[in-house]
Amino acid sequence: MAQRPTSIATFVDYGGIDAVRVEQVPRPVPGPGEVLVQVVASGVSHMDAYVREGRFRDAVPLELPARQGVSFAGIVRAVGADVRGFAVHDEVLGHDPAHGAHATHVVVEPGALVRRPARVDWEVAGALYLVGLTAYRLVQSLRLTPADTVVVSAAAGGVGHLECQLARLAGARVLGIAGAENHDYLRSIGVKPVAYGDDLAEAVRKAASGRPVTAMLDNYGRYEDLAAELGVARSRLSSTDDRRDTEIQLYLAGPDRRIAEELRDVAELVAEWNVRVLVSGYYPFTALDRALADLDARHSRGVVVLGMDPTAKQAEYLRQKMRTHHEIAARA
């Protein structure tokens, strides 16, 4: 009997969005110590794009043709021999060390998975691994306290908006650098917005209301000079390079107990501590090119996610998003 098919995103050579194809292949079968997961949702990250474009050829070598996608959430459909801790029908989230999470099914080891908390929506769980752990690790590295005033650049982005909320949970006062169109959103999560401009240091000082700026989380801004001008010590700066290195480390990670523990912590923060993951785009897998273009445009806030089952129920955030659009149109 022929194996049932599964759909996967692949690319045969380095390139842009037009290099990606969705193919049908035989559904994988878990071997000893492996788990087959039907993917419900999978995050679309800038790391996926950078690797596909060849920007990190030295750090992330590929054997072409290659697959893409690292973060996912889904339902266990089969387990191999010697698997402990997971059973058929368990709902999970995690990462695919083989980088094939943009697919309807993946086979991974149990160490790459944690259970999905019921209060974490599928589309949020699908994106949580890479953006959530990157934000978590970078904020932890600064050891923030209520005495800190921290600046976050690209504050409404996928990692940035989580850094803002985690910094506030640590008690810090947060100033977020973002475009004006994202300022109302930042205020809604307790962040004081700062607009891009010629004299950014002065704008940050004004937003700080006389308090010293003690830390900075820089997301692709190359703001080392800005941090120095604000008096931020190098040990309290999470730089663009720090973020890149963290994301590469997580992208390349195999099954790992420490990572699983951190991912459980992040999922609990989302489920129980009101850390809100903003999904700006939720696309069916059949519209993969649109999801990739949305991310590539670099003007969306929050995260972009693929839903592998286009009939899956979409969460409340879509209704809220439409309501916001109508309110903006009414004010125009």
C-alpha positions as CSV (number, residue, x, y, z in Angstrom):
1,M,0.0,0.0,0.0
2,A,1.3,3.4,-1.0
3,Q,2.2,5.8,1.9
4,R,-0.1,8.7,2.4
5,P,1.4,12.0,1.2
6,T,2.6,15.0,3.2
7,S,3.3,18.5,1.9
8,I,6.7,20.2,2.5
9,A,8.3,23.5,1.5
10,T,11.6,23.1,-0.3
11,F,14.1,25.1,-2.3
12,V,16.7,23.7,-4.7
13,D,19.1,26.6,-4.5
14,Y,19.7,29.8,-2.6
15,G,17.4,32.5,-3.5
16,G,14.3,34.6,-2.7
17,I,10.7,33.8,-2.3
18,D,10.4,32.5,-5.8
19,A,12.9,29.8,-5.0
20,V,10.4,28.1,-2.6
21,R,8.2,25.2,-3.8
22,V,5.6,23.1,-1.9
23,E,6.0,19.5,-2.8
24,Q,4.2,16.2,-2.1
25,V,6.3,13.5,-0.6
26,P,5.5,10.2,1.2
27,R,4.5,10.8,4.8
28,P,7.4,10.2,7.1
29,V,7.3,7.2,9.5
30,P,8.9,7.6,13.0
31,G,11.8,5.3,13.8
32,P,12.9,4.2,17.2
33,G,13.0,7.2,19.6
34,E,11.1,9.4,17.2
35,V,7.7,11.1,17.1
36,L,5.5,11.9,14.1
37,V,3.7,15.2,14.6
38,Q,0.9,16.5,12.4
39,V,1.7,20.2,12.1
40,V,-1.1,22.6,12.9
41,A,0.8,25.9,12.8
42,S,4.4,26.9,12.0
43,G,6.1,30.2,12.5
44,V,7.7,32.1,9.6
45,S,10.9,33.8,10.7
46,H,13.6,36.0,9.3
47,M,16.1,33.3,10.0
48,D,14.3,31.0,7.6
49,A,14.6,33.7,4.9
50,Y,18.3,34.6,5.7
51,V,19.3,31.0,5.5
52,R,17.5,30.4,2.2
53,E,19.0,33.6,0.8
54,G,22.5,32.4,1.7
55,R,23.4,35.1,4.2
56,F,24.6,32.6,6.8
57,R,26.3,30.1,4.5
58,D,29.3,29.7,6.9
59,A,27.2,29.5,10.1
60,V,24.4,27.4,8.6
61,P,25.7,25.3,5.8
62,L,23.0,23.6,3.7
63,E,22.8,20.4,1.7
64,L,20.7,21.4,-1.3
65,P,17.8,20.8,-2.1
66,A,16.8,21.9,1.4
67,R,13.6,22.4,3.5
68,Q,12.7,25.4,5.7
69,G,11.0,26.2,8.9
70,V,12.1,25.6,12.5
71,S,9.2,26.5,14.9
72,F,5.9,24.5,15.0
73,A,3.0,23.2,17.0
74,G,0.9,20.2,16.3
75,I,-0.6,16.8,17.4
76,V,1.3,13.6,17.9
77,R,0.1,11.0,15.4
78,A,2.5,8.2,15.9
79,V,5.4,7.3,18.1
80,G,8.4,5.0,17.5
81,A,9.8,2.3,19.8
82,D,11.4,3.4,23.0
83,V,9.6,6.8,23.1
84,R,8.8,8.0,26.6
85,G,6.8,11.0,27.7
86,F,4.6,11.5,24.6
87,A,1.6,9.5,23.2
88,V,-0.7,9.7,20.2
89,H,-3.1,12.7,20.4
90,D,-0.8,14.7,22.6
91,E,-0.7,18.4,21.6
92,V,2.8,19.8,21.5
93,L,5.1,22.6,20.4
94,G,8.7,22.8,19.7
95,H,11.3,22.9,16.9
96,D,12.5,20.8,14.0
97,P,16.3,20.4,14.1
98,A,16.1,19.3,10.4
99,H,14.6,22.6,9.5
100,G,11.5,21.2,7.8
101,A,8.7,22.6,9.9
102,H,7.0,24.3,7.0
103,A,5.2,21.0,6.3
104,T,2.1,19.1,7.2
105,H,4.0,16.5,9.1
106,V,7.4,16.3,10.8
107,V,9.4,13.6,12.6
108,V,11.4,14.7,15.6
109,E,12.9,13.3,18.8
110,P,10.9,13.9,22.0
111,G,13.6,16.2,23.3
112,A,12.6,18.8,20.7
113,L,9.0,18.9,22.0
114,V,7.1,20.2,25.0
115,R,3.3,20.0,25.7
116,R,1.1,22.8,24.5
117,P,-0.7,24.6,27.3
118,A,-4.4,24.7,26.6
119,R,-4.4,28.5,27.0
120,V,-1.8,29.0,24.3
121,D,-3.6,29.3,20.9
122,W,-2.3,27.1,18.1
123,E,-0.9,29.9,15.9
124,V,0.9,31.4,18.9
125,A,2.4,28.0,19.9
126,G,3.5,27.5,16.3
127,A,5.7,30.6,16.3
128,L,6.9,30.4,19.9
129,Y,10.1,28.5,19.7
130,L,12.4,30.9,17.8
131,V,11.0,34.3,18.7
132,G,10.0,33.4,22.2
133,L,13.3,31.8,23.2
134,T,15.4,34.5,21.5
135,A,13.5,37.2,23.4
136,Y,13.7,35.2,26.6
137,R,17.5,34.6,26.4
138,L,18.3,38.2,25.5
139,V,16.2,39.7,28.2
140,Q,17.7,37.3,30.8
141,S,21.2,38.2,29.7
142,L,20.6,41.8,30.9
143,R,19.4,40.8,34.4
144,L,16.9,43.6,34.5
145,T,15.4,44.9,37.7
146,P,12.9,47.6,38.7
147,A,15.8,50.1,38.8
148,D,16.3,49.8,35.1
149,T,15.1,51.9,32.1
150,V,15.6,49.8,29.0
151,V,15.4,50.8,25.3
152,V,14.2,48.3,22.8
153,S,14.7,49.0,19.1
154,A,12.3,47.5,16.5
155,A,10.1,47.2,19.5
156,A,6.9,46.1,17.7
157,G,8.7,43.3,15.8
158,G,8.4,39.6,16.4
159,V,11.2,39.4,19.0
160,G,11.0,43.0,20.0
161,H,7.4,43.0,21.2
162,L,8.1,40.0,23.4
163,E,11.3,41.6,24.8
164,C,9.3,44.6,25.8
165,Q,6.8,42.5,27.7
166,L,9.4,40.3,29.4
167,A,11.4,43.4,30.4
168,R,8.3,44.8,32.0
169,L,7.7,41.6,33.9
170,A,11.2,42.0,35.3
171,G,10.0,45.4,36.6
172,A,11.9,47.6,34.2
173,R,10.6,50.8,32.6
174,V,10.6,50.2,28.8
175,L,11.0,52.7,26.0
176,G,10.3,51.2,22.5
177,I,11.8,52.6,19.3
178,A,9.3,52.0,16.4
179,G,7.5,53.7,13.5
180,A,4.6,56.0,14.4
181,E,2.1,53.4,13.1
182,N,3.1,51.1,16.0
183,H,3.0,53.6,18.8
184,D,-0.6,52.9,19.9
185,Y,0.2,49.2,20.0
186,L,3.3,49.7,22.2
187,R,1.3,51.9,24.6
188,S,-1.2,49.0,24.8
189,I,1.5,46.7,26.2
190,G,2.8,49.3,28.7
191,V,5.7,50.6,26.6
192,K,6.5,54.3,26.0
193,P,7.1,54.7,22.3
194,V,9.9,56.7,20.7
195,A,9.8,57.6,17.0
196,Y,12.8,57.2,14.6
197,G,14.4,60.5,13.7
198,D,17.6,62.4,13.3
199,D,18.3,63.0,17.0
200,L,17.3,59.7,18.4
201,A,19.3,60.0,21.5
202,E,17.6,63.2,22.5
203,A,14.2,61.7,21.8
204,V,15.0,58.7,24.0
205,R,16.2,61.0,26.8
206,K,13.0,63.0,26.6
207,A,10.9,59.8,26.8
208,A,13.0,58.7,29.8
209,S,11.8,61.8,31.7
210,G,15.1,62.5,33.4
211,R,15.8,58.9,34.4
212,P,19.1,57.3,33.2
213,V,18.9,54.8,30.4
214,T,20.6,51.7,31.9
215,A,20.1,48.9,29.3
216,M,19.3,48.4,25.6
217,L,18.0,45.5,23.4
218,D,18.9,46.3,19.8
219,N,17.1,44.3,17.1
220,Y,18.9,44.9,13.8
221,G,19.4,48.6,14.4
222,R,23.2,48.6,14.8
223,Y,22.7,51.1,17.6
224,E,26.0,50.6,19.5
225,D,26.8,54.3,19.0
226,L,23.3,55.2,20.3
227,A,23.8,53.1,23.4
228,A,27.2,54.6,24.1
229,E,25.7,58.1,23.6
230,L,23.0,57.3,26.1
231,G,25.5,56.1,28.6
232,V,24.6,52.4,28.4
233,A,27.5,50.1,29.5
234,R,28.5,47.5,26.9
235,S,27.6,44.8,29.4
236,R,24.0,46.1,29.5
237,L,23.7,46.2,25.7
238,S,22.1,43.2,23.8
239,S,23.4,44.1,20.3
240,T,22.3,43.2,16.8
241,D,25.2,40.6,16.8
242,D,24.0,39.2,20.1
243,R,20.6,38.6,18.6
244,R,21.9,37.1,15.5
245,D,24.2,34.7,17.4
246,T,21.3,33.7,19.7
247,E,19.0,33.0,16.8
248,I,21.7,31.0,14.9
249,Q,22.3,28.9,18.1
250,L,18.6,28.2,18.5
251,Y,18.2,27.5,14.7
252,L,21.0,24.9,14.8
253,A,20.0,23.3,18.1
254,G,19.1,19.7,18.4
255,P,16.9,18.1,21.0
256,D,18.1,19.7,24.3
257,R,16.8,19.5,27.9
258,R,17.8,23.1,28.7
259,I,16.0,24.4,25.6
260,A,12.9,22.4,26.5
261,E,12.9,23.8,30.0
262,E,13.2,27.3,28.6
263,L,10.4,26.7,26.1
264,R,8.1,25.5,28.9
265,D,8.9,28.6,30.8
266,V,8.0,30.8,27.8
267,A,4.8,28.9,27.2
268,E,3.8,29.4,30.8
269,L,4.5,33.1,30.6
270,V,2.2,33.3,27.6
271,A,-0.5,31.0,29.3
272,E,-0.4,32.4,32.8
273,W,1.4,35.8,32.9
274,N,-0.3,37.7,30.1
275,V,2.7,37.8,27.7
276,R,0.8,38.4,24.5
277,V,2.2,37.1,21.2
278,L,0.8,39.3,18.5
279,V,0.1,37.4,15.3
280,S,0.1,40.0,12.5
281,G,-0.5,37.5,9.7
282,Y,-2.0,34.0,9.7
283,Y,-1.9,32.3,6.3
284,P,-2.9,28.9,5.1
285,F,-0.1,26.7,3.8
286,T,-1.5,27.1,0.3
287,A,-0.7,30.8,0.6
288,L,3.0,30.3,1.6
289,D,4.2,32.8,-0.9
290,R,2.0,35.5,0.7
291,A,3.2,34.7,4.2
292,L,6.9,34.9,3.0
293,A,6.1,38.2,1.2
294,D,4.4,39.6,4.4
295,L,7.5,38.9,6.4
296,D,9.9,40.1,3.7
297,A,8.1,43.5,3.6
298,R,9.4,44.2,7.2
299,H,6.4,46.4,8.1
300,S,4.3,44.0,10.0
301,R,4.2,44.0,13.8
302,G,4.4,40.7,15.8
303,V,4.8,37.4,14.0
304,V,3.7,35.7,10.8
305,V,2.4,32.2,11.0
306,L,1.3,29.4,8.6
307,G,-1.8,27.3,9.4
308,M,-1.4,23.9,7.8
309,D,-5.1,23.1,8.0
310,P,-6.9,26.0,6.2
311,T,-10.2,24.9,7.9
312,A,-8.8,25.3,11.4
313,K,-10.6,27.7,13.6
314,Q,-8.9,31.1,13.8
315,A,-8.5,32.8,17.2
316,E,-9.9,35.9,18.6
317,Y,-6.9,38.1,17.5
318,L,-8.3,38.1,13.9
319,R,-11.5,39.7,15.1
320,Q,-9.6,42.2,17.1
321,K,-7.4,43.0,14.1
322,M,-10.4,43.7,11.9
323,R,-12.0,45.8,14.6
324,T,-8.8,47.9,14.8
325,H,-8.8,48.3,11.0
326,H,-12.3,49.6,11.1
327,E,-11.5,52.0,13.9
328,I,-8.5,53.4,12.0
329,A,-10.7,53.8,8.9
330,A,-13.4,55.6,10.9
331,R,-10.8,58.1,12.3
332,A,-9.3,58.8,8.8
